[in-house]
Amino acid sequence: RYPRAASFPRSGFTAGPCLFKDTMQLAAYCRHTFSLGHAAMLVNETMPDALVEQAKRQLAGRSLSGISCGILGMAFKPNNDDWRESLAFKLRKLLLWEGASLR
């Protein structure tokens, strides 16, 4: 939407494994009072839940049971095969729990 930003890197679905590691290091440095980092981790961890809830709202309250879904890429950023701690696996588990069919 913003032409000059077209070439900027885009963020992934969620942060990767460094968010936890870096937050813990900063928290230790700040005598365990790094509340901003902990809040970022909480938001990151709940993204799959928020996405499933948003999908339910888009379906006007209908169940996800029988709906075909796809997850494009399991890594935390494009052009990367590093899927350590990827929350796409949590999203997959939540979708299956709701009865969705994954492709």
Helices and strands as residue ranges (DSSP letters): G 3-5, H 17-29, H 35-58, E 68-69, H 88-97, E 101-102
